[in-house]
Amino acid sequence: MSDPRPTVLVIDDEPLVGRSIRRVLEQTSDVTVVNSGRQALALFAEGRRYEVVLCDLTMPEIDGVTVYEKVRAADPVQAEQFVFISGGVFTLRARSFVQAVEGRCLEKPFDMKRVREVVADMATRARERRSAA
């Protein structure tokens, strides 16, 4: 039996970015796109969980670092599934954060082939973690 389709949450305040990622991934994944950190936190509060979370670092109101920290406080396992996307890291806080999550950040504009690879890798890790538990 083949693996079920990975569940992916895309959090990005730029609708074009969200639509582009959805278009690339929807053939192989179940993709949910939200345009704010607030919307993402509402989904997590409802109990929704994802094998991969692609989260923009720089968003108005609630940035990606804050979304991650709130999710990590409530569900450390879900937080392990975050990969961050950024068009540039401009604040000291964001730079420090990117260094701390080394290897889990994609720079915009990104190669969509790389996005597919990262999603597949993170989904595999999520499944391995679940089967080991």
N, CA, C and O atoms as a GROMACS GRO file, in nm:
protein
  532
    1MET      N    1   0.084  -0.118   0.000
    1MET     CA    2   0.000   0.000   0.000
    1MET      C    3   0.088   0.124   0.000
    1MET      O    4   0.189   0.128   0.071
    2SER      N    5   0.054   0.223  -0.078
    2SER     CA    6   0.134   0.344  -0.085
    2SER      C    7   0.105   0.434   0.034
    2SER      O    8  -0.001   0.426   0.096
    3ASP      N    9   0.202   0.521   0.065
    3ASP     CA   10   0.185   0.616   0.174
    3ASP      C   11   0.074   0.714   0.140
    3ASP      O   12   0.056   0.750   0.023
    4PRO      N   13  -0.001   0.757   0.242
    4PRO     CA   14  -0.102   0.860   0.216
    4PRO      C   15  -0.032   0.990   0.177
    4PRO      O   16   0.087   1.009   0.201
    5ARG      N   17  -0.109   1.078   0.118
    5ARG     CA   18  -0.054   1.207   0.078
    5ARG      C   19  -0.013   1.288   0.201
    5ARG      O   20  -0.088   1.293   0.299
    6PRO      N   21   0.104   1.349   0.198
    6PRO     CA   22   0.145   1.432   0.310
    6PRO      C   23   0.050   1.551   0.329
    6PRO      O   24  -0.004   1.605   0.232
    7THR      N   25   0.031   1.588   0.453
    7THR     CA   26  -0.048   1.708   0.484
    7THR      C   27   0.049   1.824   0.501
    7THR      O   28   0.146   1.815   0.577
    8VAL      N   29   0.022   1.932   0.431
    8VAL     CA   30   0.112   2.047   0.430
    8VAL      C   31   0.033   2.174   0.461
    8VAL      O   32  -0.074   2.198   0.404
    9LEU      N   33   0.086   2.254   0.553
    9LEU     CA   34   0.031   2.386   0.580
    9LEU      C   35   0.131   2.489   0.531
    9LEU      O   36   0.249   2.484   0.567
   10VAL      N   37   0.084   2.582   0.449
   10VAL     CA   38   0.166   2.693   0.400
   10VAL      C   39   0.115   2.820   0.468
   10VAL      O   40  -0.003   2.853   0.458
   11ILE      N   41   0.206   2.890   0.536
   11ILE     CA   42   0.172   3.015   0.604
   11ILE      C   43   0.256   3.124   0.540
   11ILE      O   44   0.377   3.130   0.560
   12ASP      N   45   0.192   3.211   0.462
   12ASP     CA   46   0.264   3.320   0.396
   12ASP      C   47   0.168   3.434   0.370
   12ASP      O   48   0.057   3.413   0.320
   13ASP      N   49   0.208   3.555   0.404
   13ASP     CA   50   0.121   3.670   0.386
   13ASP      C   51   0.111   3.715   0.241
   13ASP      O   52   0.030   3.802   0.208
   14GLU      N   53   0.192   3.659   0.154
   14GLU     CA   54   0.184   3.691   0.011
   14GLU      C   55   0.100   3.585  -0.058
   14GLU      O   56   0.146   3.472  -0.077
   15PRO      N   57  -0.024   3.618  -0.097
   15PRO     CA   58  -0.111   3.517  -0.160
   15PRO      C   59  -0.049   3.449  -0.281
   15PRO      O   60  -0.071   3.330  -0.303
   16LEU      N   61   0.028   3.521  -0.360
   16LEU     CA   62   0.091   3.461  -0.478
   16LEU      C   63   0.186   3.349  -0.439
   16LEU      O   64   0.192   3.246  -0.507
   17VAL      N   65   0.261   3.366  -0.332
   17VAL     CA   66   0.354   3.263  -0.285
   17VAL      C   67   0.275   3.139  -0.244
   17VAL      O   68   0.309   3.027  -0.282
   18GLY      N   69   0.170   3.160  -0.165
   18GLY     CA   70   0.087   3.047  -0.121
   18GLY      C   71   0.027   2.971  -0.238
   18GLY      O   72   0.028   2.848  -0.240
   19ARG      N   73  -0.027   3.045  -0.335
   19ARG     CA   74  -0.086   2.980  -0.453
   19ARG      C   75   0.018   2.904  -0.533
   19ARG      O   76  -0.008   2.794  -0.582
   20SER      N   77   0.137   2.962  -0.547
   20SER     CA   78   0.244   2.896  -0.623
   20SER      C   79   0.286   2.765  -0.557
   20SER      O   80   0.302   2.664  -0.625
   21ILE      N   81   0.302   2.768  -0.426
   21ILE     CA   82   0.343   2.646  -0.355
   21ILE      C   83   0.231   2.543  -0.364
   21ILE      O   84   0.258   2.425  -0.386
   22ARG      N   85   0.106   2.586  -0.347
   22ARG     CA   86  -0.006   2.492  -0.359
   22ARG      C   87  -0.006   2.425  -0.495
   22ARG      O   88  -0.022   2.303  -0.504
   23ARG      N   89   0.011   2.504  -0.601
   23ARG     CA   90   0.009   2.450  -0.738
   23ARG      C   91   0.118   2.343  -0.756
   23ARG      O   92   0.095   2.242  -0.821
   24VAL      N   93   0.235   2.367  -0.699
   24VAL     CA   94   0.347   2.273  -0.714
   24VAL      C   95   0.324   2.145  -0.634
   24VAL      O   96   0.361   2.037  -0.678
   25LEU      N   97   0.262   2.158  -0.516
   25LEU     CA   98   0.249   2.043  -0.426
   25LEU      C   99   0.118   1.967  -0.436
   25LEU      O  100   0.111   1.852  -0.394
   26GLU      N  101   0.013   2.029  -0.491
   26GLU     CA  102  -0.120   1.967  -0.483
   26GLU      C  103  -0.132   1.835  -0.558
   26GLU      O  104  -0.225   1.758  -0.532
   27GLN      N  105  -0.043   1.806  -0.649
   27GLN     CA  106  -0.046   1.678  -0.721
   27GLN      C  107  -0.014   1.561  -0.627
   27GLN      O  108  -0.063   1.450  -0.646
   28THR      N  109   0.069   1.589  -0.524
   28THR     CA  110   0.116   1.481  -0.438
   28THR      C  111   0.084   1.500  -0.290
   28THR      O  112   0.107   1.409  -0.210
   29SER      N  113   0.031   1.617  -0.252
   29SER     CA  114   0.009   1.648  -0.110
   29SER      C  115  -0.127   1.713  -0.090
   29SER      O  116  -0.184   1.772  -0.182
   30ASP      N  117  -0.177   1.702   0.033
   30ASP     CA  118  -0.296   1.777   0.073
   30ASP      C  119  -0.248   1.909   0.131
   30ASP      O  120  -0.187   1.910   0.238
   31VAL      N  121  -0.276   2.019   0.062
   31VAL     CA  122  -0.218   2.148   0.096
   31VAL      C  123  -0.325   2.244   0.147
   31VAL      O  124  -0.429   2.263   0.085
   32THR      N  125  -0.297   2.304   0.262
   32THR     CA  126  -0.379   2.412   0.318
   32THR      C  127  -0.294   2.537   0.316
   32THR      O  128  -0.177   2.534   0.356
   33VAL      N  129  -0.350   2.649   0.269
   33VAL     CA  130  -0.276   2.775   0.264
   33VAL      C  131  -0.350   2.878   0.348
   33VAL      O  132  -0.471   2.896   0.334
   34VAL      N  133  -0.276   2.946   0.435
   34VAL     CA  134  -0.331   3.060   0.510
   34VAL      C  135  -0.238   3.179   0.489
   34VAL      O  136  -0.120   3.163   0.459
   35ASN      N  137  -0.295   3.298   0.506
   35ASN     CA  138  -0.220   3.420   0.476
   35ASN      C  139  -0.177   3.499   0.598
   35ASN      O  140  -0.137   3.615   0.587
   36SER      N  141  -0.185   3.436   0.717
   36SER     CA  142  -0.139   3.508   0.836
   36SER      C  143  -0.105   3.409   0.947
   36SER      O  144  -0.154   3.296   0.951
   37GLY      N  145  -0.020   3.456   1.036
   37GLY     CA  146   0.013   3.376   1.153
   37GLY      C  147  -0.109   3.352   1.240
   37GLY      O  148  -0.123   3.246   1.300
   38ARG      N  149  -0.196   3.450   1.246
   38ARG     CA  150  -0.319   3.437   1.326
   38ARG      C  151  -0.406   3.322   1.274
   38ARG      O  152  -0.457   3.243   1.353
   39GLN      N  153  -0.422   3.314   1.142
   39GLN     CA  154  -0.501   3.204   1.084
   39GLN      C  155  -0.437   3.069   1.114
   39GLN      O  156  -0.507   2.973   1.144
   40ALA      N  157  -0.305   3.062   1.105
   40ALA     CA  158  -0.234   2.936   1.132
   40ALA      C  159  -0.254   2.895   1.277
   40ALA      O  160  -0.283   2.778   1.305
   41LEU      N  161  -0.239   2.988   1.369
   41LEU     CA  162  -0.256   2.955   1.511
   41LEU      C  163  -0.398   2.909   1.541
   41LEU      O  164  -0.419   2.824   1.628
   42ALA      N  165  -0.495   2.964   1.469
   42ALA     CA  166  -0.634   2.920   1.487
   42ALA      C  167  -0.649   2.774   1.444
   42ALA      O  168  -0.719   2.697   1.511
   43LEU      N  169  -0.586   2.735   1.335
   43LEU     CA  170  -0.592   2.595   1.290
   43LEU      C  171  -0.529   2.502   1.393
   43LEU      O  172  -0.585   2.396   1.425
   44PHE      N  173  -0.414   2.540   1.446
   44PHE     CA  174  -0.348   2.458   1.548
   44PHE      C  175  -0.434   2.450   1.674
   44PHE      O  176  -0.443   2.344   1.737
   45ALA      N  177  -0.497   2.561   1.711
   45ALA     CA  178  -0.584   2.563   1.829
   45ALA      C  179  -0.704   2.470   1.813
   45ALA      O  180  -0.755   2.416   1.910
   46GLU      N  181  -0.749   2.452   1.688
   46GLU     CA  182  -0.860   2.359   1.658
   46GLU      C  183  -0.814   2.213   1.666
   46GLU      O  184  -0.896   2.122   1.661
   47GLY      N  185  -0.683   2.193   1.679
   47GLY     CA  186  -0.631   2.057   1.686
   47GLY      C  187  -0.578   2.003   1.555
   47GLY      O  188  -0.540   1.886   1.547
   48ARG      N  189  -0.574   2.085   1.454
   48ARG     CA  190  -0.521   2.038   1.325
   48ARG      C  191  -0.370   2.021   1.335
   48ARG      O  192  -0.301   2.099   1.400
   49ARG      N  193  -0.321   1.917   1.269
   49ARG     CA  194  -0.178   1.889   1.268
   49ARG      C  195  -0.136   1.857   1.124
   49ARG      O  196  -0.216   1.807   1.045
   50TYR      N  197  -0.011   1.886   1.094
   50TYR     CA  198   0.041   1.872   0.958
   50TYR      C  199   0.176   1.803   0.963
   50TYR      O  200   0.252   1.817   1.058
   51GLU      N  201   0.204   1.727   0.858
   51GLU     CA  202   0.334   1.662   0.848
   51GLU      C  203   0.443   1.761   0.810
   51GLU      O  204   0.560   1.743   0.844
   52VAL      N  205   0.404   1.867   0.740
   52VAL     CA  206   0.499   1.971   0.700
   52VAL      C  207   0.430   2.106   0.715
   52VAL      O  208   0.315   2.124   0.674
   53VAL      N  209   0.503   2.201   0.774
   53VAL     CA  210   0.455   2.339   0.786
   53VAL      C  211   0.559   2.428   0.721
   53VAL      O  212   0.671   2.439   0.770
   54LEU      N  213   0.522   2.492   0.611
   54LEU     CA  214   0.609   2.590   0.545
   54LEU      C  215   0.565   2.727   0.593
   54LEU      O  216   0.456   2.772   0.559
   55CYS      N  217   0.648   2.794   0.669
   55CYS     CA  218   0.609   2.916   0.738
   55CYS      C  219   0.701   3.033   0.702
   55CYS      O  220   0.822   3.026   0.722
   56ASP      N  221   0.642   3.139   0.649
   56ASP     CA  222   0.716   3.261   0.620
   56ASP      C  223   0.765   3.321   0.751
   56ASP      O  224   0.693   3.321   0.850
   57LEU      N  225   0.886   3.372   0.751
   57LEU     CA  226   0.940   3.434   0.871
   57LEU      C  227   0.886   3.575   0.894
   57LEU      O  228   0.857   3.613   1.007
   58THR      N  229   0.873   3.651   0.786
   58THR     CA  230   0.836   3.792   0.798
   58THR      C  231   0.693   3.813   0.752
   58THR      O  232   0.662   3.813   0.633
   59MET      N  233   0.605   3.833   0.852
   59MET     CA  234   0.463   3.860   0.823
   59MET      C  235   0.417   3.969   0.919
   59MET      O  236   0.471   3.982   1.030
   60PRO      N  237   0.318   4.047   0.877
   60PRO     CA  238   0.265   4.148   0.969
   60PRO      C  239   0.188   4.082   1.083
   60PRO      O  240   0.150   3.965   1.074
   61GLU      N  241   0.166   4.155   1.188
   61GLU     CA  242   0.094   4.111   1.308
   61GLU      C  243   0.170   4.002   1.383
   61GLU      O  244   0.232   4.030   1.485
   62ILE      N  245   0.165   3.879   1.334
   62ILE     CA  246   0.232   3.767   1.400
   62ILE      C  247   0.332   3.708   1.302
   62ILE      O  248   0.294   3.652   1.199
   63ASP      N  249   0.461   3.720   1.334
   63ASP     CA  250   0.563   3.670   1.241
   63ASP      C  251   0.585   3.520   1.259
   63ASP      O  252   0.531   3.459   1.351
   64GLY      N  253   0.663   3.464   1.171
   64GLY     CA  254   0.686   3.319   1.172
   64GLY      C  255   0.755   3.268   1.296
   64GLY      O  256   0.728   3.157   1.341
   65VAL      N  257   0.845   3.348   1.353
   65VAL     CA  258   0.913   3.307   1.476
   65VAL      C  259   0.811   3.292   1.589
   65VAL      O  260   0.816   3.196   1.665
   66THR      N  261   0.720   3.388   1.599
   66THR     CA  262   0.618   3.383   1.704
   66THR      C  263   0.523   3.265   1.684
   66THR      O  264   0.487   3.198   1.781
   67VAL      N  265   0.483   3.239   1.560
   67VAL     CA  266   0.398   3.124   1.531
   67VAL      C  267   0.468   2.998   1.579
   67VAL      O  268   0.409   2.915   1.649
   68TYR      N  269   0.593   2.983   1.540
   68TYR     CA  270   0.671   2.864   1.578
   68TYR      C  271   0.681   2.851   1.730
   68TYR      O  272   0.659   2.743   1.785
   69GLU      N  273   0.715   2.960   1.798
   69GLU     CA  274   0.730   2.955   1.944
   69GLU      C  275   0.600   2.914   2.013
   69GLU      O  276   0.601   2.837   2.108
   70LYS      N  277   0.488   2.967   1.965
   70LYS     CA  278   0.358   2.932   2.025
   70LYS      C  279   0.324   2.784   1.999
   70LYS      O  280   0.274   2.715   2.088
   71VAL      N  281   0.351   2.737   1.879
   71VAL     CA  282   0.325   2.597   1.847
   71VAL      C  283   0.419   2.507   1.928
   71VAL      O  284   0.376   2.405   1.981
   72ARG      N  285   0.545   2.545   1.937
   72ARG     CA  286   0.642   2.465   2.013
   72ARG      C  287   0.602   2.454   2.159
   72ARG      O  288   0.619   2.348   2.220
   73ALA      N  289   0.549   2.561   2.216
   73ALA     CA  290   0.507   2.558   2.357
   73ALA      C  291   0.389   2.462   2.378
   73ALA      O  292   0.379   2.396   2.481
   74ALA      N  293   0.300   2.455   2.279
   74ALA     CA  294   0.180   2.370   2.290
   74ALA      C  295   0.203   2.228   2.241
   74ALA      O  296   0.146   2.133   2.295
   75ASP      N  297   0.289   2.212   2.139
   75ASP     CA  298   0.307   2.081   2.076
   75ASP      C  299   0.447   2.072   2.014
   75ASP      O  300   0.465   2.098   1.895
   76PRO      N  301   0.548   2.036   2.096
   76PRO     CA  302   0.685   2.030   2.044
   76PRO      C  303   0.704   1.938   1.924
   76PRO      O  304   0.789   1.964   1.840
   77VAL      N  305   0.626   1.832   1.916
   77VAL     CA  306   0.637   1.739   1.802
   77VAL      C  307   0.595   1.810   1.673
   77VAL      O  308   0.662   1.797   1.571
   78GLN      N  309   0.484   1.886   1.677
   78GLN     CA  310   0.440   1.960   1.559
   78GLN      C  311   0.545   2.064   1.520
   78GLN      O  312   0.570   2.085   1.401
   79ALA      N  313   0.607   2.126   1.616
   79ALA     CA  314   0.708   2.229   1.587
   79ALA      C  315   0.826   2.173   1.509
   79ALA      O  316   0.891   2.245   1.434
   80GLU      N  317   0.855   2.043   1.528
   80GLU     CA  318   0.965   1.980   1.454
   80GLU      C  319   0.938   1.973   1.305
   80GLU      O  320   1.030   1.950   1.227
   81GLN      N  321   0.814   1.993   1.264
   81GLN     CA  322   0.777   1.981   1.123
   81GLN      C  323   0.780   2.115   1.049
   81GLN      O  324   0.740   2.122   0.933
   82PHE      N  325   0.826   2.220   1.115
   82PHE     CA  326   0.834   2.352   1.052
   82PHE      C  327   0.957   2.366   0.964
   82PHE      O  328   1.066   2.323   1.000
   83VAL      N  329   0.936   2.425   0.847
   83VAL     CA  330   1.044   2.470   0.759
   83VAL      C  331   1.010   2.616   0.730
   83VAL      O  332   0.895   2.648   0.701
   84PHE      N  333   1.108   2.703   0.738
   84PHE     CA  334   1.082   2.845   0.725
   84PHE      C  335   1.120   2.895   0.587
   84PHE      O  336   1.217   2.850   0.526
   85ILE      N  337   1.040   2.990   0.538
   85ILE     CA  338   1.066   3.050   0.408
   85ILE      C  339   1.084   3.200   0.431
   85ILE      O  340   1.015   3.262   0.512
   86SER      N  341   1.180   3.256   0.357
   86SER     CA  342   1.212   3.395   0.382
   86SER      C  343   1.262   3.463   0.256
   86SER      O  344   1.334   3.404   0.175
   87GLY      N  345   1.223   3.587   0.242
   87GLY     CA  346   1.273   3.670   0.132
   87GLY      C  347   1.394   3.750   0.176
   87GLY      O  348   1.443   3.835   0.102
   88GLY      N  349   1.441   3.725   0.295
   88GLY     CA  350   1.554   3.797   0.351
   88GLY      C  351   1.534   3.813   0.500
   88GLY      O  352   1.422   3.838   0.546
   89VAL      N  353   1.638   3.800   0.574
   89VAL     CA  354   1.630   3.810   0.719
   89VAL      C  355   1.689   3.944   0.759
   89VAL      O  356   1.809   3.967   0.745
   90PHE      N  357   1.603   4.033   0.808
   90PHE     CA  358   1.646   4.170   0.830
   90PHE      C  359   1.663   4.207   0.976
   90PHE      O  360   1.739   4.300   1.007
   91THR      N  361   1.597   4.139   1.067
   91THR     CA  362   1.610   4.174   1.208
   91THR      C  363   1.711   4.082   1.276
   91THR      O  364   1.735   3.970   1.231
   92LEU      N  365   1.768   4.131   1.384
   92LEU     CA  366   1.862   4.051   1.461
   92LEU      C  367   1.794   3.926   1.515
   92LEU      O  368   1.852   3.817   1.513
   93ARG      N  369   1.671   3.941   1.562
   93ARG     CA  370   1.595   3.827   1.615
   93ARG      C  371   1.578   3.720   1.507
   93ARG      O  372   1.599   3.601   1.533
   94ALA      N  373   1.539   3.761   1.386
   94ALA     CA  374   1.518   3.666   1.278
   94ALA      C  375   1.649   3.600   1.237
   94ALA      O  376   1.652   3.479   1.211
   95ARG      N  377   1.757   3.677   1.230
   95ARG     CA  378   1.888   3.619   1.194
   95ARG      C  379   1.930   3.515   1.296
   95ARG      O  380   1.976   3.406   1.259
   96SER      N  381   1.916   3.546   1.423
   96SER     CA  382   1.951   3.451   1.529
   96SER      C  383   1.865   3.325   1.519
   96SER      O  384   1.914   3.214   1.538
   97PHE      N  385   1.737   3.345   1.489
   97PHE     CA  386   1.646   3.231   1.478
   97PHE      C  387   1.686   3.140   1.363
   97PHE      O  388   1.690   3.018   1.379
   98VAL      N  389   1.715   3.198   1.247
   98VAL     CA  390   1.754   3.119   1.129
   98VAL      C  391   1.880   3.039   1.159
   98VAL      O  392   1.891   2.924   1.116
   99GLN      N  393   1.973   3.097   1.231
   99GLN     CA  394   2.094   3.023   1.270
   99GLN      C  395   2.059   2.907   1.363
   99GLN      O  396   2.119   2.800   1.353
  100ALA      N  397   1.963   2.929   1.453
  100ALA     CA  398   1.924   2.825   1.548
  100ALA      C  399   1.854   2.707   1.481
  100ALA      O  400   1.865   2.594   1.528
  101VAL      N  401   1.782   2.733   1.373
  101VAL     CA  402   1.710   2.625   1.303
  101VAL      C  403   1.782   2.590   1.173
  101VAL      O  404   1.719   2.564   1.071
  102GLU      N  405   1.911   2.591   1.179
  102GLU     CA  406   1.997   2.566   1.064
  102GLU      C  407   1.945   2.449   0.980
  102GLU      O  408   1.910   2.343   1.032
  103GLY      N  409   1.941   2.472   0.849
  103GLY     CA  410   1.897   2.367   0.759
  103GLY      C  411   1.747   2.359   0.740
  103GLY      O  412   1.699   2.277   0.662
  104ARG      N  413   1.672   2.442   0.811
  104ARG     CA  414   1.526   2.439   0.799
  104ARG      C  415   1.472   2.570   0.746
  104ARG      O  416   1.364   2.614   0.784
  105CYS      N  417   1.549   2.634   0.655
  105CYS     CA  418   1.505   2.761   0.599
  105CYS      C  419   1.529   2.761   0.448
  105CYS      O  420   1.638   2.728   0.401
  106LEU      N  421   1.426   2.799   0.374
  106LEU     CA  422   1.435   2.813   0.229
  106LEU      C  423   1.429   2.962   0.196
  106LEU      O  424   1.340   3.032   0.242
  107GLU      N  425   1.522   3.009   0.116
  107GLU     CA  426   1.526   3.150   0.078
  107GLU      C  427   1.442   3.172  -0.048
  107GLU      O  428   1.450   3.094  -0.143
  108LYS      N  429   1.362   3.279  -0.047
  108LYS     CA  430   1.287   3.320  -0.166
  108LYS      C  431   1.380   3.399  -0.257
  108LYS      O  432   1.468   3.469  -0.205
  109PRO      N  433   1.367   3.392  -0.386
  109PRO     CA  434   1.281   3.296  -0.456
  109PRO      C  435   1.345   3.158  -0.449
  109PRO      O  436   1.467   3.144  -0.461
  110PHE      N  437   1.263   3.058  -0.428
  110PHE     CA  438   1.318   2.925  -0.414
  110PHE      C  439   1.283   2.839  -0.534
  110PHE      O  440   1.187   2.863  -0.607
  111ASP      N  441   1.365   2.738  -0.550
  111ASP     CA  442   1.348   2.640  -0.656
  111ASP      C  443   1.234   2.546  -0.613
  111ASP      O  444   1.244   2.483  -0.508
  112MET      N  445   1.130   2.537  -0.691
  112MET     CA  446   1.016   2.456  -0.653
  112MET      C  447   1.050   2.307  -0.645
  112MET      O  448   0.986   2.232  -0.571
  113LYS      N  449   1.152   2.264  -0.719
  113LYS     CA  450   1.196   2.125  -0.705
  113LYS      C  451   1.248   2.104  -0.562
  113LYS      O  452   1.222   2.000  -0.501
  114ARG      N  453   1.320   2.201  -0.511
  114ARG     CA  454   1.373   2.193  -0.373
  114ARG      C  455   1.258   2.191  -0.273
  114ARG      O  456   1.265   2.119  -0.173
  115VAL      N  457   1.153   2.268  -0.296
  115VAL     CA  458   1.036   2.268  -0.207
  115VAL      C  459   0.976   2.128  -0.203
  115VAL      O  460   0.944   2.078  -0.095
  116ARG      N  461   0.959   2.064  -0.320
  116ARG     CA  462   0.905   1.927  -0.324
  116ARG      C  463   0.993   1.830  -0.246
  116ARG      O  464   0.943   1.744  -0.173
  117GLU      N  465   1.125   1.844  -0.261
  117GLU     CA  466   1.219   1.757  -0.189
  117GLU      C  467   1.207   1.775  -0.038
  117GLU      O  468   1.204   1.678   0.037
  118VAL      N  469   1.201   1.899   0.006
  118VAL     CA  470   1.191   1.928   0.150
  118VAL      C  471   1.060   1.873   0.206
  118VAL      O  472   1.059   1.814   0.314
  119VAL      N  473   0.951   1.890   0.134
  119VAL     CA  474   0.822   1.837   0.180
  119VAL      C  475   0.828   1.685   0.191
  119VAL      O  476   0.782   1.629   0.291
  120ALA      N  477   0.882   1.619   0.091
  120ALA     CA  478   0.892   1.473   0.096
  120ALA      C  479   0.978   1.428   0.213
  120ALA      O  480   0.943   1.332   0.282
  121ASP      N  481   1.090   1.496   0.236
  121ASP     CA  482   1.180   1.460   0.346
  121ASP      C  483   1.112   1.482   0.482
  121ASP      O  484   1.120   1.396   0.569
  122MET      N  485   1.047   1.594   0.499
  122MET     CA  486   0.981   1.624   0.628
  122MET      C  487   0.864   1.528   0.652
  122MET      O  488   0.843   1.486   0.766
  123ALA      N  489   0.790   1.495   0.550
  123ALA     CA  490   0.679   1.400   0.565
  123ALA      C  491   0.732   1.262   0.606
  123ALA      O  492   0.672   1.196   0.691
  124THR      N  493   0.842   1.220   0.547
  124THR     CA  494   0.904   1.092   0.584
  124THR      C  495   0.947   1.094   0.730
  124THR      O  496   0.924   0.998   0.803
  125ARG      N  497   1.010   1.203   0.772
  125ARG     CA  498   1.052   1.216   0.912
  125ARG      C  499   0.932   1.209   1.007
  125ARG      O  500   0.938   1.145   1.112
  126ALA      N  501   0.823   1.276   0.970
  126ALA     CA  502   0.703   1.276   1.055
  126ALA      C  503   0.650   1.134   1.070
  126ALA      O  504   0.611   1.092   1.179
  127ARG      N  505   0.647   1.060   0.960
  127ARG     CA  506   0.596   0.922   0.966
  127ARG      C  507   0.688   0.832   1.047
  127ARG      O  508   0.641   0.747   1.123
  128GLU      N  509   0.818   0.850   1.033
  128GLU     CA  510   0.914   0.772   1.110
  128GLU      C  511   0.899   0.800   1.260
  128GLU      O  512   0.904   0.710   1.343
  129ARG      N  513   0.879   0.927   1.292
  129ARG     CA  514   0.862   0.966   1.431
  129ARG      C  515   0.737   0.903   1.490
  129ARG      O  516   0.737   0.857   1.604
  130ARG      N  517   0.629   0.904   1.412
  130ARG     CA  518   0.503   0.842   1.458
  130ARG      C  519   0.516   0.692   1.477
  130ARG      O  520   0.466   0.638   1.575
  131SER      N  521   0.584   0.624   1.384
  131SER     CA  522   0.595   0.479   1.395
  131SER      C  523   0.689   0.438   1.508
  131SER      O  524   0.675   0.328   1.562
  132ALA      N  525   0.784   0.523   1.545
  132ALA     CA  526   0.874   0.494   1.655
  132ALA      C  527   0.809   0.517   1.791
  132ALA      O  528   0.854   0.464   1.893
  133ALA      N  529   0.703   0.596   1.792
  133ALA     CA  530   0.637   0.632   1.921
  133ALA      C  531   0.551   0.518   1.974
  133ALA      O  532   0.489   0.531   2.079
   0.00000   0.00000   0.00000
